[in-house]
Amino acid sequence: MNQKLRFGPMLNAYPDSIGETLGDAVALLQSPEMNEVFSSFYILPSLFNTDLDRGFSVIDYRLNELLARKEDLEALQAMGIDLKLDFILNHASVLSPQFQDILKNGTASQYADFFINWNTFWKGAGTMTEQGYIQPDPEKIRNMFFRKAGLPILMVRMPDGKDVPYWNTFYQEIRYPTLDPQDLLEMADGRYGIAEKLAEAANRATAAGRLPEAADLGNLAGWLAPLTELLESRRRYLGQMDLNIRSPLVWEFYQDTLQHLHDYGARIVRLDAFAYAPKEAGSRNFMNDPGTWDLLARVRELADPLSLTLLPEIHASYEEGVYRTIGEKGYMVYDFFLPGLILDALEEKNGETLAAWAREILQRGFRTLNMLGCHDGIPLLDLKGLLPEERIQRLIDTVVARGGMIKNLHGAKNVYYQVNATYYSALGEDDRKMLLARALQLFMPGKPQIWYLDLFAGRNDLEAVRRAGPGGHKEINRTNLSLADCRARLAEPLGKAQLALLKMRNTSAAFSPDADIAVSCNGSTLAITWRAGGEAAALHADLAEGTFEARITDMDTGREKESITTDCLQ
């Protein structure tokens, strides 16, 4: 696929969000009502062979054949739909073939330096503890940012019985097997009754989340050491292990992965967790400067020959200016400001801040990819510096009052990060507001990304949150829909109206990356006009009334070619 990156709308979904497999999503896109609506598709990484976090813990980048087939990707290509796919730069699953080889072969593994050995990294910069890991000197760790309590370490049992610490920024879980008395019969010298009691005690301890050494064996305490050793030798892991970007093998892996994504039909590659990858003792382990930019530059050297556009994914406040650095270095900018700015404009009935952001994008010449909803929450931390604190808090209170859930920043209270909600519910499940929000998004500078539940007017799924248990807040906006349900929702007035706007955005020559875009605002009235290819696309929105008119005209004749208004919902 060597064609130019398409500028039209991008659908965003899991491979099983629409129906049961990617094939069902393809079938929907092939239906007459979806013709010419989308030019791209961002398929989330459960497309690949993964284990946790609904795809963001990648074992390898082969297709998950339970959810997707090569023929599905070929069908998208035949429709002229290119892909945006994820590449997780910082880590890989413990079930990856590279980490499994370390567990099998220890220091003799060809991948011994593929992941970050904590003690090797901190050698000479800390003190060895009794637990077998180095505690870094305070001045060496002062600028480090950890996403969870304690040091980001997973102690891994090697084939020789030694425990080795590996750097583990994100999720980790250690699992011990459920023992059967026969597993312990040899240890108990053939005494089945003793083996049975030992198995019961060990299983009680591990089921309660206690370490094997904490098992209460009563009068069988003499067996604690061999029982503990047996369990530790059989422990299993879940989680994501940080890659060692100093290893040549990691860069071979990076190159191979980008080739895989290109071959699948990717034109945009979202770089997930890239800011955690460069690490230096005594410096930052998040947004390391210049390490972060050196990493991106080197990845771009691999991506450019494949005609891949890199999209670095990072949440940072407007006032920090990270988005500016990304844009000024020539990368596509993920517009995490837009979801909150549109909510703010609709709630405050004032478009001045939204218009100012549109003008900044144009003045700086940034290439942006924007959105309303997504697989994560509605970002709010990002708005600091764009909106006053009290207006951000009003947004939080409003969305929570409508059923949203607050996600605090890595467990820190009173530090907001995002609110988990569907965008439709965040707007009070108001069809007119949802359609106006979509119109505003489609006329903003940039390439629009469309979360599937927004298209289908998805409501907060509190039952899914309850089923998911602790930490399941994101399930509020990840409901899987049947293909029949999707078709039915698209047949409703809001569905039809969104499709009409999306088709206008996808097919009018005015919406070109080279268009002349004008933005004007006077309080509650906002106008955005694109001019290119002999056409003008104009949006006039009244935020006080909640109405809009979107119109395409021929620039030579002044003849109206198409128009869509709020009245289409009637």
Secondary structure per residue as TSV (DSSP state, phi and psi in degrees):
chain	resnum	aa	ss	phi	psi
A	1	M	-	360.0	99.2
A	2	N	-	-108.0	5.2
A	3	Q	S	-69.9	162.9
A	4	K	-	-63.6	145.3
A	5	L	-	-57.5	127.2
A	6	R	-	-77.7	147.9
A	7	F	-	-104.4	-3.1
A	8	G	S	-77.2	-179.1
A	9	P	-	-62.2	150.2
A	10	M	E	-119.9	121.2
A	11	L	E	-72.7	146.7
A	12	N	E	-133.6	121.5
A	13	A	E	-163.2	163.7
A	14	Y	-	-76.5	159.7
A	15	P	T	-62.9	-20.7
A	16	D	T	-113.1	20.3
A	17	S	S	-73.3	-35.3
A	18	I	B	-113.7	100.7
A	19	G	S	79.4	-151.3
A	20	E	S	-104.3	-23.2
A	21	T	S	-143.0	172.1
A	22	L	H	-59.7	-30.6
A	23	G	H	-58.6	-34.8
A	24	D	H	-69.0	-40.2
A	25	A	H	-62.6	-40.0
A	26	V	H	-61.7	-42.7
A	27	A	H	-61.0	-39.9
A	28	L	H	-65.0	-42.8
A	29	L	H	-65.4	-25.0
A	30	Q	T	-83.3	-7.9
A	31	S	S	-72.5	152.6
A	32	P	G	-56.1	-38.4
A	33	E	G	-68.4	-18.2
A	34	M	G	-100.1	2.4
A	35	N	T	-62.4	127.9
A	36	E	T	64.8	23.3
A	37	V	T	-89.0	-40.6
A	38	F	-	-123.3	145.9
A	39	S	S	-110.4	-11.7
A	40	S	E	-144.7	164.7
A	41	F	E	-144.6	118.6
A	42	Y	E	-93.7	105.3
A	43	I	E	-97.3	122.2
A	44	L	-	-69.3	160.1
A	45	P	G	-75.8	5.3
A	46	S	G	-68.1	-3.7
A	47	L	G	-58.4	-28.8
A	48	F	E	-96.2	-175.0
A	49	N	E	-84.9	101.9
A	50	T	E	-133.8	171.0
A	51	D	E	-128.0	-38.8
A	52	L	E	-125.1	170.0
A	53	D	G	55.0	36.2
A	54	R	G	42.6	47.7
A	55	G	G	115.4	-19.8
A	56	F	T	-86.7	13.5
A	57	S	E	-121.1	93.3
A	58	V	E	-90.1	126.2
A	59	I	E	-79.6	-51.4
A	60	D	E	-157.7	169.0
A	61	Y	E	-96.4	23.6
A	62	R	E	-72.7	159.0
A	63	L	E	-69.7	140.4
A	64	N	-	-77.6	102.2
A	65	E	T	-68.4	-13.5
A	66	L	T	-73.5	-22.2
A	67	L	T	-118.0	-20.9
A	68	A	-	-151.8	147.9
A	69	R	-	-122.8	158.1
A	70	K	H	-57.4	-35.1
A	71	E	H	-64.5	-30.9
A	72	D	H	-65.1	-43.4
A	73	L	H	-66.4	-37.7
A	74	E	H	-65.8	-35.5
A	75	A	H	-66.6	-39.3
A	76	L	H	-63.5	-42.0
A	77	Q	H	-62.0	-40.0
A	78	A	H	-65.6	-29.1
A	79	M	T	-80.9	-3.4
A	80	G	T	79.5	23.0
A	81	I	-	-103.3	116.0
A	82	D	E	-91.9	172.8
A	83	L	E	-118.6	151.1
A	84	K	E	-112.8	127.6
A	85	L	E	-131.2	157.6
A	86	D	E	-91.2	144.8
A	87	F	E	-132.0	117.2
A	88	I	E	-91.9	104.3
A	89	L	-	-77.0	-32.8
A	90	N	S	-81.1	-29.7
A	91	H	E	-151.6	167.4
A	92	A	E	-140.5	161.4
A	93	S	E	-64.8	150.0
A	94	V	T	-64.1	-18.1
A	95	L	T	-86.9	1.8
A	96	S	S	-60.8	151.2
A	97	P	H	-59.9	-30.9
A	98	Q	H	-67.7	-45.7
A	99	F	H	-72.6	-35.5
A	100	Q	H	-63.6	-32.3
A	101	D	H	-66.9	-36.1
A	102	I	H	-65.1	-43.1
A	103	L	H	-62.2	-32.3
A	104	K	H	-82.0	-40.6
A	105	N	H	-113.0	-6.2
A	106	G	G	61.9	-138.9
A	107	T	G	-67.5	-15.0
A	108	A	G	-82.0	-6.1
A	109	S	S	-65.8	142.0
A	110	Q	T	-66.2	-16.0
A	111	Y	T	-102.6	22.1
A	112	A	T	-55.7	-33.3
A	113	D	T	-108.3	16.0
A	114	F	T	-70.7	-32.9
A	115	F	B	-111.3	169.1
A	116	I	-	-91.2	107.0
A	117	N	B	-70.5	114.7
A	118	W	H	-56.1	-44.6
A	119	N	H	-69.6	-34.2
A	120	T	H	-66.6	-42.6
A	121	F	H	-61.6	-42.2
A	122	W	T	-97.3	9.1
A	123	K	T	-55.9	127.7
A	124	G	T	81.4	2.3
A	125	A	S	-126.7	24.6
A	126	G	E	-176.8	-169.3
A	127	T	E	-121.6	133.4
A	128	M	E	-70.8	132.4
A	129	T	-	-95.8	168.4
A	130	E	T	-64.4	-25.3
A	131	Q	T	-78.0	-6.5
A	132	G	S	95.4	13.0
A	133	Y	S	-126.4	155.1
A	134	I	E	-82.4	130.2
A	135	Q	E	-90.4	111.5
A	136	P	E	-61.3	148.6
A	137	D	-	-61.7	143.4
A	138	P	H	-53.3	-41.6
A	139	E	H	-70.7	-19.9
A	140	K	H	-84.3	-18.8
A	141	I	H	-113.2	-1.1
A	142	R	T	-56.7	-39.2
A	143	N	T	-92.8	9.0
A	144	M	-	-85.8	145.4
A	145	F	-	-118.3	116.0
A	146	F	-	-110.9	138.4
A	147	R	S	-82.0	-6.8
A	148	K	S	-144.9	166.2
A	149	A	S	-64.5	144.7
A	150	G	S	79.0	-174.2
A	151	L	-	-78.0	147.3
A	152	P	-	-80.9	73.7
A	153	I	E	-126.1	140.8
A	154	L	E	-120.7	119.2
A	155	M	E	-80.5	121.8
A	156	V	E	-115.0	129.0
A	157	R	E	-79.3	122.6
A	158	M	-	-87.4	165.9
A	159	P	T	-59.7	-26.2
A	160	D	T	-85.2	6.1
A	161	G	S	90.6	-6.2
A	162	K	-	-82.2	147.6
A	163	D	E	-97.5	129.4
A	164	V	E	-121.3	130.6
A	165	P	E	-83.3	133.8
A	166	Y	E	-120.4	146.2
A	167	W	E	-68.7	127.9
A	168	N	-	-140.7	89.0
A	169	T	-	-68.6	-39.8
A	170	F	S	-104.3	-142.2
A	171	Y	-	-65.1	145.6
A	172	Q	E	-146.7	148.6
A	173	E	E	-150.8	134.8
A	174	I	E	-109.7	130.2
A	175	R	E	-120.3	136.1
A	176	Y	-	-109.2	146.3
A	177	P	-	-70.8	152.8
A	178	T	-	-80.9	122.8
A	179	L	-	-88.6	143.9
A	180	D	-	-104.7	146.7
A	181	P	G	-50.3	-33.1
A	182	Q	G	-66.7	-24.3
A	183	D	G	-64.7	-24.2
A	184	L	G	-112.1	6.2
A	185	L	T	-63.8	-41.8
A	186	E	T	-66.4	-41.8
A	187	M	T	-59.4	-38.2
A	188	A	T	-87.5	13.6
A	189	D	T	55.5	42.3
A	190	G	T	79.0	2.2
A	191	R	-	-87.4	98.7
A	192	Y	H	-61.6	-40.5
A	193	G	H	-60.0	-43.3
A	194	I	H	-66.7	-42.7
A	195	A	H	-59.7	-38.3
A	196	E	H	-65.8	-43.7
A	197	K	H	-65.9	-40.9
A	198	L	H	-62.8	-42.2
A	199	A	H	-63.6	-42.7
A	200	E	H	-61.7	-45.0
A	201	A	H	-66.2	-42.7
A	202	A	H	-64.5	-41.8
A	203	N	H	-67.7	-35.6
A	204	R	H	-62.6	-43.0
A	205	A	H	-65.4	-50.4
A	206	T	H	-70.0	-33.0
A	207	A	H	-65.7	-29.6
A	208	A	T	-85.3	1.6
A	209	G	T	84.3	13.0
A	210	R	-	-91.8	153.5
A	211	L	-	-67.9	152.2
A	212	P	G	-53.4	-36.0
A	213	E	G	-67.1	-11.8
A	214	A	G	-95.6	7.0
A	215	A	-	-65.2	136.7
A	216	D	-	-91.3	104.2
A	217	L	-	-97.5	-1.9
A	218	G	G	59.2	-127.9
A	219	N	G	-77.7	4.0
A	220	L	G	-104.3	22.1
A	221	A	G	-59.8	-21.8
A	222	G	G	-64.4	-18.2
A	223	W	G	-92.4	3.1
A	224	L	H	-61.6	-45.4
A	225	A	H	-62.4	-51.9
A	226	P	H	-66.6	-32.2
A	227	L	H	-65.7	-44.3
A	228	T	H	-61.6	-44.0
A	229	E	H	-63.1	-40.0
A	230	L	H	-61.8	-46.9
A	231	L	H	-65.0	-42.4
A	232	E	H	-64.9	-33.4
A	233	S	H	-71.4	-18.4
A	234	R	T	-109.0	8.6
A	235	R	-	-68.2	150.4
A	236	R	E	-123.1	161.8
A	237	Y	E	-129.1	151.1
A	238	L	E	-130.0	150.0
A	239	G	E	142.3	-174.2
A	240	Q	E	-124.3	128.6
A	241	M	E	-105.7	136.7
A	242	D	E	-71.6	135.3
A	243	L	B	-81.9	147.7
A	244	N	-	-94.3	99.3
A	245	I	T	-71.8	-1.9
A	246	R	T	-83.6	-10.4
A	247	S	S	-84.5	128.5
A	248	P	H	-57.4	-31.7
A	249	L	H	-65.8	-31.7
A	250	V	H	-65.7	-39.4
A	251	W	H	-71.7	-30.2
A	252	E	H	-65.5	-40.5
A	253	F	H	-62.8	-43.8
A	254	Y	H	-58.5	-47.3
A	255	Q	H	-64.2	-43.9
A	256	D	H	-62.6	-40.0
A	257	T	H	-66.1	-45.3
A	258	L	H	-60.5	-37.0
A	259	Q	H	-64.1	-42.8
A	260	H	H	-58.6	-47.6
A	261	L	H	-63.6	-41.4
A	262	H	H	-59.7	-45.3
A	263	D	H	-66.1	-27.4
A	264	Y	H	-72.3	-17.6
A	265	G	T	113.7	12.7
A	266	A	E	-70.2	138.5
A	267	R	E	-116.1	-26.6
A	268	I	E	-119.1	134.6
A	269	V	E	-117.7	116.3
A	270	R	E	-81.5	121.3
A	271	L	E	-92.0	101.3
A	272	D	E	-86.7	137.3
A	273	A	T	59.1	23.5
A	274	F	G	-63.1	-30.5
A	275	A	G	-72.7	-12.1
A	276	Y	G	-91.5	-12.2
A	277	A	S	-70.3	-46.8
A	278	P	-	-77.3	126.8
A	279	K	-	-136.5	140.7
A	280	E	-	-143.2	136.5
A	281	A	T	-60.2	130.0
A	282	G	T	86.5	-3.8
A	283	S	S	-123.5	-168.1
A	284	R	-	-80.4	150.4
A	285	N	S	-108.2	8.6
A	286	F	S	-140.4	124.1
A	287	M	S	56.1	45.0
A	288	N	-	-61.6	129.9
A	289	D	T	-119.5	119.3
A	290	P	T	-97.3	5.4
A	291	G	H	-55.8	-40.6
A	292	T	H	-61.4	-44.6
A	293	W	H	-74.2	-31.7
A	294	D	H	-64.5	-41.0
A	295	L	H	-61.2	-49.4
A	296	L	H	-61.9	-40.8
A	297	A	H	-62.1	-40.0
A	298	R	H	-70.8	-37.5
A	299	V	H	-65.7	-38.4
A	300	R	H	-63.3	-34.1
A	301	E	H	-61.3	-31.4
A	302	L	H	-79.7	-33.0
A	303	A	H	-81.1	-34.6
A	304	D	G	-58.3	-45.1
A	305	P	G	-62.6	-19.1
A	306	L	G	-95.5	4.3
A	307	S	T	57.4	38.4
A	308	L	-	-97.5	132.3
A	309	T	E	-91.5	124.8
A	310	L	E	-90.0	136.6
A	311	L	E	-123.4	91.5
A	312	P	E	-66.4	127.2
A	313	E	-	-102.4	117.8
A	314	I	-	-155.2	139.0
A	315	H	-	-100.0	122.3
A	316	A	-	-153.0	150.9
A	317	S	-	-68.1	153.6
A	318	Y	G	-55.5	-41.1
A	319	E	G	-66.8	-22.5
A	320	E	G	-73.4	-27.1
A	321	G	T	77.6	15.4
A	322	V	H	-61.4	-38.0
A	323	Y	H	-58.1	-35.7
A	324	R	H	-66.1	-43.7
A	325	T	H	-62.5	-43.0
A	326	I	H	-60.2	-47.2
A	327	G	H	-65.8	-41.6
A	328	E	H	-67.8	-24.3
A	329	K	T	-85.9	3.4
A	330	G	T	92.2	9.1
A	331	Y	-	-90.6	157.7
A	332	M	-	-67.1	141.5
A	333	V	E	-103.6	125.1
A	334	Y	E	-78.1	112.5
A	335	D	E	-83.3	82.0
A	336	F	-	-80.9	-3.1
A	337	F	S	-80.9	-30.8
A	338	L	H	-61.9	-42.7
A	339	P	H	-55.9	-45.9
A	340	G	H	-71.3	-35.5
A	341	L	H	-67.1	-37.7
A	342	I	H	-69.6	-42.2
A	343	L	H	-56.9	-45.5
A	344	D	H	-62.1	-44.0
A	345	A	H	-62.1	-40.3
A	346	L	H	-73.5	-37.7
A	347	E	H	-75.0	-39.7
A	348	E	H	-85.3	-11.1
A	349	K	T	56.4	42.6
A	350	N	-	-150.0	128.3
A	351	G	-	-106.8	11.4
A	352	E	H	-61.2	-45.5
A	353	T	H	-68.4	-39.6
A	354	L	H	-61.6	-43.3
A	355	A	H	-65.5	-39.1
A	356	A	H	-63.2	-37.8
A	357	W	H	-67.3	-40.4
A	358	A	H	-60.9	-43.0
A	359	R	H	-65.0	-37.4
A	360	E	H	-63.6	-42.8
A	361	I	H	-55.7	-45.7
A	362	L	H	-68.7	-43.8
A	363	Q	H	-64.0	-37.3
A	364	R	H	-84.2	-11.0
A	365	G	T	70.1	29.8
A	366	F	-	-76.8	144.8
A	367	R	-	-94.4	116.1
A	368	T	E	-115.6	153.5
A	369	L	E	-119.2	121.4
A	370	N	E	-114.5	176.0
A	371	M	E	-163.0	169.5
A	372	L	S	-108.8	-80.6
A	373	G	-	-91.6	171.3
A	374	C	-	-163.3	-176.6
A	375	H	S	-70.8	-18.3
A	376	D	S	-97.5	-161.8
A	377	G	-	-87.8	-174.7
A	378	I	E	-83.4	115.5
A	379	P	E	-70.3	135.0
A	380	L	-	-125.7	-32.0
A	381	L	G	-53.8	-37.0
A	382	D	G	-60.9	-24.7
A	383	L	G	-77.7	-11.1
A	384	K	B	-59.9	124.8
A	385	G	T	100.4	-21.6
A	386	L	T	-95.4	-41.1
A	387	L	B	-119.9	148.8
A	388	P	-	-61.9	151.3
A	389	E	H	-55.2	-39.7
A	390	E	H	-67.5	-30.9
A	391	R	H	-74.7	-35.5
A	392	I	H	-62.2	-43.4
A	393	Q	H	-64.3	-36.5
A	394	R	H	-63.1	-39.4
A	395	L	H	-61.2	-46.4
A	396	I	H	-57.5	-50.0
A	397	D	H	-61.5	-39.6
A	398	T	H	-66.2	-47.5
A	399	V	H	-68.2	-37.5
A	400	V	H	-66.1	-40.4
A	401	A	H	-62.1	-24.0
A	402	R	T	-95.0	16.9
A	403	G	T	103.0	1.6
A	404	G	-	-74.2	166.7
A	405	M	E	-126.1	132.7
A	406	I	E	-79.6	133.5
A	407	K	E	-111.1	110.0
A	408	N	E	-78.6	159.3
A	409	L	G	-73.7	102.0
A	410	H	G	53.2	39.5
A	411	G	G	85.2	-4.9
A	412	A	-	-79.5	124.4
A	413	K	T	-72.2	149.6
A	414	N	T	65.1	16.3
A	415	V	-	-121.3	97.7
A	416	Y	E	-74.8	152.2
A	417	Y	E	-129.2	-60.0
A	418	Q	E	-153.5	160.8
A	419	V	E	-113.1	128.6
A	420	N	E	-89.0	118.2
A	421	A	-	-168.5	156.2
A	422	T	-	-73.2	152.4
A	423	Y	H	-67.3	-34.5
A	424	Y	H	-62.9	-44.1
A	425	S	H	-69.2	-36.6
A	426	A	H	-60.1	-27.4
A	427	L	T	-90.5	12.9
A	428	G	T	76.7	20.0
A	429	E	S	53.3	44.5
A	430	D	-	-104.9	115.2
A	431	D	H	-60.4	-40.3
A	432	R	H	-65.6	-41.2
A	433	K	H	-66.6	-39.7
A	434	M	H	-64.0	-42.6
A	435	L	H	-68.3	-38.8
A	436	L	H	-65.7	-41.3
A	437	A	H	-60.3	-40.6
A	438	R	H	-65.4	-42.6
A	439	A	H	-61.6	-42.7
A	440	L	H	-62.0	-43.5
A	441	Q	H	-60.8	-45.6
A	442	L	H	-70.1	-22.7
A	443	F	H	-96.3	-8.7
A	444	M	S	-69.0	150.7
A	445	P	S	-58.0	139.4
A	446	G	S	120.6	177.8
A	447	K	E	-95.9	123.6
A	448	P	E	-86.1	132.6
A	449	Q	E	-108.3	130.8
A	450	I	E	-115.8	109.2
A	451	W	E	-67.4	131.6
A	452	Y	H	-57.3	-38.2
A	453	L	H	-68.3	-28.9
A	454	D	H	-64.5	-41.4
A	455	L	H	-63.1	-34.3
A	456	F	T	-100.0	16.3
A	457	A	T	52.9	50.5
A	458	G	-	-71.5	137.8
A	459	R	-	-97.9	160.2
A	460	N	-	-52.8	127.2
A	461	D	-	-100.9	81.1
A	462	L	H	-70.9	-27.6
A	463	E	H	-66.6	-37.8
A	464	A	H	-65.1	-37.8
A	465	V	H	-62.1	-43.7
A	466	R	H	-62.9	-43.2
A	467	R	H	-64.1	-35.5
A	468	A	H	-72.8	-23.5
A	469	G	-	77.7	-160.9
A	470	P	T	-56.3	134.5
A	471	G	T	80.0	8.1
A	472	G	-	-95.6	20.4
A	473	H	G	-60.4	-30.4
A	474	K	G	-69.9	-19.0
A	475	E	G	-67.1	-10.5
A	476	I	G	-60.3	-23.1
A	477	N	G	-129.4	33.2
A	478	R	-	-133.2	26.3
A	479	T	-	-62.7	128.9
A	480	N	-	-80.1	135.6
A	481	L	B	-114.6	146.8
A	482	S	-	-73.6	157.8
A	483	L	H	-61.7	-38.2
A	484	A	H	-65.2	-39.8
A	485	D	H	-64.7	-41.1
A	486	C	H	-61.0	-45.5
A	487	R	H	-62.7	-40.5
A	488	A	H	-64.8	-40.8
A	489	R	H	-69.5	-33.7
A	490	L	H	-70.2	-21.1
A	491	A	T	-82.1	-10.5
A	492	E	S	-79.3	159.9
A	493	P	H	-53.3	-43.1
A	494	L	H	-66.0	-40.1
A	495	G	H	-63.1	-46.7
A	496	K	H	-60.9	-42.7
A	497	A	H	-65.9	-40.3
A	498	Q	H	-64.7	-41.7
A	499	L	H	-61.4	-39.2
A	500	A	H	-64.2	-42.7
A	501	L	H	-64.5	-42.5
A	502	L	H	-64.9	-39.8
A	503	K	H	-66.3	-39.3
A	504	M	H	-59.1	-45.5
A	505	R	H	-64.4	-33.6
A	506	N	H	-82.5	-26.1
A	507	T	H	-110.7	-21.0
A	508	S	-	-73.5	135.0
A	509	A	T	-64.6	-19.7
A	510	A	T	-63.5	-31.6
A	511	F	-	-85.6	73.6
A	512	S	-	-112.6	147.6
A	513	P	T	-61.4	-16.2
A	514	D	T	-102.6	12.1
A	515	A	-	-66.5	153.8
A	516	D	E	-87.3	117.8
A	517	I	E	-115.6	128.6
A	518	A	E	-117.0	137.3
A	519	V	E	-127.8	129.3
A	520	S	E	-137.4	148.7
A	521	C	E	-150.5	140.5
A	522	N	E	-136.8	84.1
A	523	G	T	67.7	-106.7
A	524	S	T	-89.8	-6.7
A	525	T	E	-105.6	132.0
A	526	L	E	-133.2	134.3
A	527	A	E	-131.4	134.1
A	528	I	E	-133.0	128.0
A	529	T	E	-129.0	131.0
A	530	W	E	-107.2	138.4
A	531	R	E	-132.9	122.3
A	532	A	E	-171.9	156.1
A	533	G	T	58.2	28.4
A	534	G	T	80.4	5.6
A	535	E	E	-124.5	153.2
A	536	A	E	-120.7	130.1
A	537	A	E	-113.9	117.8
A	538	A	E	-122.7	134.6
A	539	L	E	-115.7	128.6
A	540	H	E	-121.8	116.2
A	541	A	E	-119.4	138.8
A	542	D	E	-112.2	102.2
A	543	L	T	-72.9	-24.2
A	544	A	T	-71.2	-40.8
A	545	E	T	-88.5	-16.6
A	546	G	T	72.8	32.6
A	547	T	E	-122.6	162.1
A	548	F	E	-154.8	163.8
A	549	E	E	-137.3	126.7
A	550	A	E	-113.8	128.7
A	551	R	E	-139.0	137.2
A	552	I	E	-110.1	128.4
A	553	T	E	-129.5	153.1
A	554	D	E	-79.8	122.4
A	555	M	T	-70.4	-25.2
A	556	D	T	-78.5	-42.7
A	557	T	T	-101.8	-17.4
A	558	G	-	76.3	4.3
A	559	R	-	-74.0	134.0
A	560	E	E	-73.7	129.5
A	561	K	E	-102.1	-28.7
A	562	E	E	-164.8	147.1
A	563	S	E	-149.4	147.4
A	564	I	E	-136.2	133.6
A	565	T	E	-131.7	170.8
A	566	T	G	-59.2	-26.2
A	567	D	G	-63.2	-17.6
A	568	C	G	-65.7	-12.0
A	569	L	G	-79.9	-13.1
A	570	Q	-	-78.5	360.0
